[in-house]
Amino acid sequence: MDPEAFLDLANQVIKLKMFPYFDIAHSVLCALHVREDLGPGAQAFSRKHPISCWLSTMLVVFAGGMLCNGLIGEPILAPLKNTPQVIVATVVWYVIFYTPFDIGYKVAKFLPVKILFSAMKEIYRCKKVYDGVTHAGKLYPNAYLIMILIGTLKGNGAGFTKLFERLIRGVWTPTAMEFMQPSFPTKACLVASIIFVLDKKTDLISAPHALVYFGIVIFFIYFKLSSILLGIHDPFVPFENLICQIFFGGLMDRFTKLFGRGQVKDEKADAKKNN
């Protein structure tokens, strides 16, 4: 592709309006997440506890904005002031849980539809990460860590509110902490936030901003579709294992065990000689 045409395409991606189509895709996948997390009893639960079901779905849909607002001292419920977005999320929730013959859920689970919505959500996610980094940068211009943190939480807030979201549905899972077992979306948002901070605040990245943004969008979409179609859920795992082995005690623990065993053997040999 011609470089100028590629740059024009990148600029068009940046200018995409998220409402309503990308918000619909985001809401559909969030509602699917809640329904699948409920398991086989999802339909019965939605009939018996509709308010709890709706609240947990809204929390997943608006988790990033609510969580970030709480951390930077802004009203936590501010994301809910956008009435059209709340209406869209509510309609999607109703379609996924309450349509006759479960048509809404079956259509959303249909593979081509799910692939389309997943690609759209990754574009939406990239926009959220960028908005989070930009907003935090305005409040704390030199606080790189805060920018990275807000960008990460904005991009995958639902992962960090999972404990409370399940608690709304009467399920207590204290081990469901994103900090203990971060998912791939969280890691991807962390990497994207770091790149956006480097792009905005340093001269380390010389490429045009549009290309940086478009590259992150492609990165998000590629690995999301790889997860759906190829079962590649976390490409960061090999690098994490290598880093942990080198820097976080893996090699040192092995050396300690190795030399510790040798020392024990020498002590046993000396004890036998003395006897």
C-alpha positions in Angstrom: 0.0 0.0 0.0 1.2 3.5 -0.8 2.5 5.2 2.4 0.3 8.3 1.9 -2.8 6.1 1.4 -1.8 4.2 4.6 -1.4 7.4 6.5 -4.8 8.6 5.2 -6.4 5.3 6.4 -4.8 5.8 9.8 -6.2 9.3 10.1 -9.6 8.0 9.2 -9.4 5.4 11.9 -8.6 8.1 14.5 -11.6 10.2 13.4 -14.1 7.3 13.7 -17.1 8.2 15.8 -17.8 5.6 18.5 -21.5 6.2 19.0 -23.7 4.4 18.3 -22.2 1.4 16.3 -19.0 0.8 18.3 -20.9 1.4 21.6 -23.4 -1.3 20.4 -20.5 -3.8 19.7 -19.0 -3.0 23.1 -22.3 -3.5 24.9 -23.1 -6.7 23.1 -19.8 -8.3 24.1 -20.2 -7.0 27.7 -23.6 -8.5 28.0 -22.3 -11.8 26.5 -19.5 -11.8 29.1 -22.1 -11.4 31.9 -24.3 -14.1 30.5 -21.5 -16.6 30.0 -20.1 -15.8 33.5 -23.5 -16.8 34.9 -23.1 -20.2 33.3 -26.0 -22.6 32.5 -28.3 -20.9 35.0 -28.1 -17.5 33.2 -31.6 -17.6 31.8 -33.1 -18.6 35.1 -31.1 -15.9 37.0 -32.1 -13.2 34.6 -35.8 -14.0 35.1 -35.5 -14.2 38.9 -33.1 -11.2 39.5 -33.5 -8.8 36.5 -32.3 -5.7 38.5 -29.2 -7.5 39.7 -28.6 -8.7 36.1 -29.0 -5.2 34.7 -26.8 -3.6 37.3 -23.9 -6.1 36.7 -24.2 -5.6 33.0 -24.1 -1.8 33.3 -21.1 -2.0 35.6 -19.2 -4.1 33.0 -20.2 -1.7 30.2 -19.2 1.5 32.0 -16.5 0.0 34.3 -13.5 1.8 32.8 -14.9 5.3 33.1 -16.4 4.8 36.6 -13.2 3.2 37.9 -10.9 5.9 36.4 -13.2 8.7 37.7 -13.0 7.4 41.2 -9.2 7.3 41.0 -8.7 10.9 39.7 -11.3 12.5 41.9 -14.1 12.9 39.5 -17.8 11.8 40.0 -17.9 8.0 39.7 -21.3 8.0 38.2 -20.4 10.6 35.5 -20.3 8.0 32.7 -24.0 7.3 33.3 -24.9 10.9 32.5 -24.8 10.0 28.8 -28.4 8.9 28.5 -28.2 7.7 24.9 -25.3 5.3 25.8 -27.2 4.0 28.8 -30.3 3.4 26.6 -28.2 1.6 24.0 -26.6 -0.6 26.7 -30.0 -1.4 28.3 -31.5 -2.3 24.9 -28.6 -4.6 24.2 -28.8 -6.2 27.6 -32.5 -6.9 27.1 -31.9 -8.4 23.6 -29.2 -10.7 24.9 -31.2 -11.9 27.9 -34.9 -11.7 27.0 -35.7 -12.1 23.3 -38.1 -14.9 22.4 -36.4 -18.3 21.6 -33.1 -16.6 22.7 -32.6 -15.2 19.3 -30.6 -12.2 20.4 -28.1 -14.4 22.3 -27.8 -16.9 19.4 -27.2 -14.1 16.8 -24.6 -12.5 19.0 -22.8 -15.8 19.4 -22.8 -16.5 15.7 -19.2 -16.6 14.7 -19.1 -14.0 11.9 -21.2 -11.6 14.0 -18.9 -12.2 17.0 -15.8 -11.6 14.9 -17.2 -8.3 13.6 -18.2 -7.1 17.0 -14.9 -8.2 18.5 -12.9 -6.2 15.9 -15.1 -3.1 16.5 -14.7 -3.5 20.3 -10.9 -3.5 19.9 -11.1 -0.2 18.0 -13.3 1.1 20.8 -10.8 -0.2 23.4 -7.9 1.6 21.7 -9.9 4.9 21.8 -10.6 4.4 25.5 -6.9 3.8 26.3 -5.9 6.9 24.3 -8.6 9.0 25.9 -7.5 7.8 29.4 -3.9 8.7 28.8 -4.8 12.1 27.3 -7.2 13.0 30.2 -4.7 11.9 32.8 -2.0 13.9 31.0 -4.0 17.0 31.3 -4.5 16.6 35.0 -1.0 15.3 35.8 1.3 16.5 32.9 4.5 14.9 34.3 3.1 11.8 36.1 3.8 9.1 33.5 2.8 6.3 35.9 -0.7 7.9 36.5 -1.2 8.2 32.7 -0.3 4.6 32.2 -2.5 3.4 35.0 -5.5 5.4 33.9 -5.1 4.3 30.3 -4.9 0.7 31.3 -7.9 0.8 33.6 -9.9 2.8 31.0 -9.2 0.1 28.4 -10.1 -2.9 30.5 -12.0 -1.6 33.5 -14.3 -4.6 33.5 -11.4 -6.9 34.5 -10.7 -4.9 37.6 -14.3 -4.6 38.7 -15.1 -8.3 38.2 -15.1 -9.0 42.0 -17.7 -6.3 42.7 -19.7 -7.1 39.5 -20.0 -10.8 40.6 -20.9 -9.6 44.1 -23.9 -7.7 42.7 -25.1 -11.1 41.4 -24.5 -12.7 44.8 -21.3 -14.5 44.0 -18.2 -14.0 46.2 -14.9 -14.8 44.4 -12.1 -13.1 46.3 -9.5 -14.8 44.1 -10.9 -13.1 40.9 -8.4 -10.2 41.2 -7.0 -8.8 37.9 -3.8 -7.8 39.7 -3.1 -11.5 40.7 -3.8 -13.0 37.2 -3.9 -10.2 34.7 -5.7 -11.1 31.4 -4.3 -10.4 28.0 -6.6 -7.3 27.4 -5.1 -5.8 30.6 -1.5 -6.5 29.4 -2.3 -5.2 25.9 -3.8 -2.0 27.4 -0.7 -1.6 29.6 1.6 -1.8 26.6 -0.6 0.5 24.5 -0.7 3.1 27.4 3.1 3.0 27.6 3.4 3.6 23.8 0.9 6.4 23.9 2.8 8.1 26.8 6.1 7.7 25.0 4.5 9.1 21.8 3.0 12.1 23.6 5.6 13.0 26.1 9.0 12.0 24.6 10.9 12.0 21.3 11.6 8.3 21.4 8.9 7.6 18.8 9.4 9.5 15.6 6.5 8.0 13.6 3.3 10.2 13.0 0.8 9.9 15.8 -1.8 8.5 13.4 0.4 5.6 12.5 1.2 4.8 16.1 -2.5 4.8 16.9 -3.4 2.7 13.9 -0.6 0.2 14.8 -2.0 -0.3 18.2 -5.5 -0.8 16.7 -4.1 -3.5 14.4 -2.3 -5.1 17.3 -5.5 -5.3 19.4 -7.6 -6.7 16.5 -5.0 -9.2 15.4 -4.6 -10.8 18.8 -8.3 -10.7 19.5 -9.1 -12.5 16.3 -6.2 -14.9 17.0 -7.8 -15.7 20.3 -11.2 -16.5 18.7 -10.0 -18.3 15.6 -6.7 -19.9 16.6 -6.9 -20.2 20.4 -3.9 -18.0 21.0 -5.0 -16.4 24.3 -1.9 -14.7 25.7 1.2 -14.2 23.5 2.9 -12.4 26.4 3.3 -15.6 28.5 6.7 -16.8 27.0 8.2 -13.3 27.6 6.8 -13.2 31.1 8.3 -16.6 31.9 11.7 -15.6 30.6 11.6 -12.3 32.6 10.5 -14.1 35.8 13.3 -16.6 35.4 16.0 -13.9 34.9 14.9 -11.1 37.2 12.4 -12.4 39.7 14.2 -15.2 41.5 13.9 -18.1 39.0 17.6 -18.6 38.3 18.6 -17.6 41.8 16.3 -20.2 43.3 17.7 -22.9 41.1 21.3 -22.0 41.9 20.4 -21.9 45.6 18.9 -25.4 45.4 21.8 -26.7 43.4 24.5 -25.4 45.7 22.3 -26.2 48.8 22.2 -29.9 47.8 25.9 -30.0 47.3 26.5 -28.5 50.7 24.2 -31.0 52.3 26.0 -33.9 50.6 29.3 -32.6 51.8 28.0 -32.3 55.4 26.7 -35.8 55.3 30.0 -37.1 54.0 32.0 -35.3 56.7 29.6 -36.7 59.3 30.2 -40.3 58.1 34.0 -39.8 58.2 33.8 -38.5 61.7 31.8 -41.5 62.8 
